[in-house]
Amino acid sequence: MNIRAIRVMPLLGETPISGWDHETQPEDNLHTLIAVDTDEGLVGMGSCYTSAALVNGAIQLMLPAVLGESALEPERVSEKLHQITFWQGRGGAVTHAISGLDIALWDILGQTTGQPVGRLLGGYYRDSIKPYASMIFASPASGFAETLSGLVERGFRAIKLGWGGFGLKDVAYDEELVRTARDTVGDEIELMVDAGGSGQFWPHEYKWALETAHMLHDYGVRWFEEPLRPDDLTGYVALTARAPLPITGCEVLTRRQSFLPWIQQRAVDIVQPDSTKVGGLSEARRIAWMAYDHHVGMVSHGWNTVVGLYADLHLAAAMPTAQYVEYITPSPYLDDLTVEPPQLDADGCLAIPTGPGLDITIDPDKLAHYTRRIETVFC
């Protein structure tokens, strides 16, 4: 079974607000879906955390090496693409595009073998996992508490709050945000905080991060994410060694080689690779096992689409110590693209799919709505 065509589809009109300094608008194309068509009629779905314009350019670059390739060998094909694009996009948009292709090929392999991707990645250590609702901080005067209460009512038992002015005003405001969140959801709901250190011109360094970590620890926060600039390896090593709660990061990194020094030096307690950015499930799995072998945790970064969420669920199934997946909310690209939206169970967990491939059924009408029927076909 070989690759016959690749279709690239931008998601438009409902892009979630990101918290970046230049701000994301709903019309922006931040997430892109990829469909891989085979010569035997099967179709695999993938997701890329970048714009369709960049994905299209990357696919055009790689097309001679992709068309006619096996659709049943995701790891080999993806590594081949990493190797041949070394000088033209290593770690950038090309790697993001390879990520979508890789996820789609795993989907095809699962459909062909009649097995779920989680089993092909190594097997089922669990059949469900806790998602944490991931949202942007908001001013306590702007309905912040009501939004948090709504997430609890929906069944979430873990919530991550980030960006939205945290760390950009003063320490009193930061504590007000965290105190409001804890007072609203109570002690039974897990809270995580993402400082957003990969935002433009992040102003803080090690001592601010350490002091803030102590404040968060006092409120029972589960982890402190991206408190420093994403390239400050030395700062992260020092902070992780001294902070009273787990430090997480590395969502901006791509490919396993970039993660290795962070894992070997225990620069974070938990790495957060994004399968839609790092090179797909093939790379995310390798990163996760490197972390496991070095006693570092792994939680997938999942600020993306329902296809990305399903990829994360299958990866979580196959990792011995997986505890969470990220669930961006609100986002129609996650909640409103499939025939049946993801559903939390009574324990606030998501069932891990067990059908062939990713086991995802995209609603064609909803897909047409969010892509505006824009599709670039490479064949």
N, C-alpha and C positions, 0 to 999 in steps of 0.2 A: 504494500500500500504506500503510495507516494503523494507528495504535496503537489496539488494541481493549481491552487490559487490562494492568495491571501487577501482578505478584505479588512479595511481599516475604517472604523466608525467613531467619529467624535461624539462625546456626550455634551449637550448644550442646554442652556436655559435654566438649569436648577443646580449649578455648581455650588456646593456649600461654601459659606464664608470661612476662610482659612485662618485669619488672624495675622497674615503677613502684613508688613508695613505698607506695601503698595496696594493691599487689599484685593481679594478675589471677588469678581462680580459674577452673578448667576449666568451671564452669557459667555463667560470665559470657558474655554475648552481645556480643562486641567486633567481630565480622565478620558482615556481612549480604549475602546474595545477592539480586539482582533479576532477574526474568524479565519481558521485555516481549513480550506476545502481539500479533500482527498480525491484521488481518481477512482475511488470505490464508493463515493457518496457520503462518507462520514464527515462531520464538521466538528472541529474543536474550537472552544472559546477561550480567549485569553484577555488579560487586562494590562494596560500600561499606565503608569503614573506620569504621564506627560502628554503634550498636545499632539493632535493628529498631524499637524504640519511637520513636527519633528519625527514622528513615527513614519510618516510617508517617505520622508527623505532617507531614513535609515533602511526601510524596506527596499527602496529603490537601489540603495547601495549594495544590499546583501542579496538581491533577487537572483542573480546568476548562480549563487551558491545554495539557494533555498529551493527553487522550483525543481521538481523531479526528485528531491531528496526523500529519504524514508520518513514517513509520518509516524513510525513506531519506535523511534530511537531518540527520545527527547534529550537525554544527557549528551550523547555523542554529537547530535546536530547543533545543540546550543554551544557546546565547547568549540566546535568547528567555527561557528560564527564569532565567538569571542576571539579566537585566534586570528582569523583573517581580517578582523576590523581593529586590530591592536593599535594601529597608527591613525585611525579615523574615527575614534569615538569611544575608546576604552573608558568605561566608568561614567559616560554621559548618556545622551539621548539614545545612542545606538544600543547601549546596554539595557535601557528601559524597553526598547522595542524588542530586543531578544527575550526579555522577560515575558512579554505577552505571547510571543511565539512558543516559548518553552511551556508555559501553562497550557496553551492550546494543544500542544503535542502530547502532554501527559493526559489531557482529556481524551484525545483520540486513542491513545494506547489503552486507557481504561475501557473505553467503549468496545474496542476490538477484542480485548481479552475477557470482557464481561466482568471486570473487577473494578472496585472503587480505587481512586488514586491513592487514598490513604493506605490501602493494603499494598499497592505497588511501591509506595515509598518506604515500606518496611513492616507495616502491620498495625493493628488497632490496640493501642495501650488504653484507650478509653472510647466510650461511645457518645459522650457529650462533654462540653466544656463551657466555662463561664465566660461570657462576653462582658467587657466593660464598655459602657456607653461613653463615647468620646465627644466632648463638646468644648466650645470656647467659653472662657470666663466672661461674665457680664457684670455690669455695675449692680450692686445690691438694690439700687433704686429702680432698676429697669426690668423687673420681673424675674430676676435670677432665681430666687427661691421657688417661685411657681414652676419654672422650667425643671428644676431639680426634683420637685415633688412629682411632676409629671413622669419623669423617668422612673422613679420608684414605683409609681402606680402601674407603669407598663411592665414591671417585673424585673428591672435591672437590679442586681445586687452589688454592682461595682460601677463606679463612675470616675472617669478621668477628666479633669478640668485643666485648661491651659491657655496660654497666650492672652489675648484680650486685655492687655494692660498690666498683667502680672509682671512685676519687676521693673516697670517703667514709670512708676509714680513715686511711691515711698513705701517703707516697710510696714507702716501702719495700714495702708490700703491693702497690701498683700495679705496681711493677717486678717483684715476685715473680710476679704473674699473667702479665705479658708474657714474662718469661724462661721460665716453665714452658711457655707456649704455643710459643715459638720452639724450645726444646730438644726438645719433643715432636714437632713436625711437620717440623723441619729447615728448611734454607734454601730449598728448592725450592718450598715452599708459601707463597703470598702471605698475609699477615696484615693485617687492618685493625682499628682500635680505635675504638669508639664510647663516648665518655665518658658519654653520657646527660644532657647539659646541659638537656634539656627536662623532666627529673624535677622533682619538687616541691622547691622551695626549694634549688635547686642552689647550693652555697656558694662556687664558685670564680670567679676573675676572670682577667684577661688574663695576669698574670705566672705564675700557676700553669699556665695553659694553655701558655704559651711554654716553661716549664721542662719540662713533661711532653712537649711535642712533641719536644724535644731527646732525651729519654730514649727515646721511641718510635722516633725516627730511628736511634738507635744499634742497635736491634734489627731494623732493616730493615722497619719497618711501612709499609705502602703509603699509608695516609692516617689522619688523626685527625678523627673525626666528632663534631660537637656538643660541643665542649669548653667552650662558654660558654652562657649563657642564650639562648634562641632569638630574643629581641628586641634583643640587644646588637649592633646593626649596627656601631657605632663600634669596639667591641672586636674584632669579627671582621675589620674592615678592617685594623686594626693587626696582629692576629695573623697573618692570611694573608700580609701583606707581609713578615713576619719569621720565620715558622716554617720549619724546614728540610725539612718534608714537606708534602704537600697537606692543606689544611683543607677539610672538607666539612660540609654542613648544609642547612637550609631544609626539612626534611621536614614541619615543622608548618605551613608556609605553604600557603595556598590561593589559587587564581586567579592568572593571569599578572601582574596588576598588582602583587601583593605581591612577586613575585620580581624585578621590574624594578630597584629600587634596589640590591638585593644583587648583581645581575649587572653593572649599570653601574658600581658602585663596587668591583667585584671583592672583595666581602666574603668570598667563599669561592673556592676553586679548582675545586670541583665542587658543583653544586646537585643536590638529591635530591628532585624532585617525586614525589608518589605519585598515580598516575592514579586511585586509588579515593578520593582526597580533594580533589584540586585542581580538579576539574571534568571528570574523565574524560580520554580520549585526546585530545579536541579541545584542551583546555587544556595537557595535558602536552606535546603536540607543539609548541605555540607557545612554551612555556617552553624546551623543548630547543633550538629554533632561535634564540631570543633568546640563550641561553647560547653556542651555537656562533658566532654573529655577533660575540660579545664575547670569544671565545677562553677561555670558561669551560667546564669539563667538565660532563657530565650523566650521572648514574647514577640510575635509578629507585629510589625507596624502595619496598620490597616486603614489608613485614611484614604480609602479608595472605593471600589465598586462592589456589587454583590458577587461578581466573578472573582475578584480579589479575596472577598470574605470566604467563599467556598474553597479557594486554594489554601487559605490559612487554616480552615477547619480540617482539611485533609492532612496538612502538615502537622497540626496539633495532634491528630489521631496517632501519628507515627513517631512522636517524640515521647520518651519515657516520663519526663518531668514537666510537660506542658501544663500551664495553669489557666491561661487566659487567651482570648483573641480580642482584638480591638474592633469596635462597632461604632463607626461614625454616625452621629445622629444630630439633627435631622438630615437625611439625604435620600431623595427619591432614587438616585442611582443605586442605592443599596436596598431600599424598602419597596421599590415600585418597578422593578425591571423583570421580575420573575412571575410566573403564573401563580405560584403560592409564595408569599413573602416569608422570610425567616421568622420563626416563632419561638419565643422563650417558653421553657417549661415551668412548672411550679417552683422549681429551685433556682430560677433565673439563669438556666443554662440553655445552650443550643445543641440540638442533636447533630452529630457528625454524620454526613451523608454516607449511605452504604450502597447506593446504586452504581452502575458502571460509570467510569470516568469521573468527572467532577460531580455528576448527578445533579445538574442544574438545568432547569427548563426556562429559557428566556421567553417572555411574552412578545410575539412579533409586533403587535400593535404598540405596546409600550416602548419597545426598542425603536420603532419608527418615530414615535413622538419625541424621544429624547435625542435621537440622532438627526432629527429633521430630514430623515431619509437620505442623509449624506453618506456616501460610501465610496471609497476609492478601492478599485479592484486591481490587483497585480496578478497577472497570469502570463 
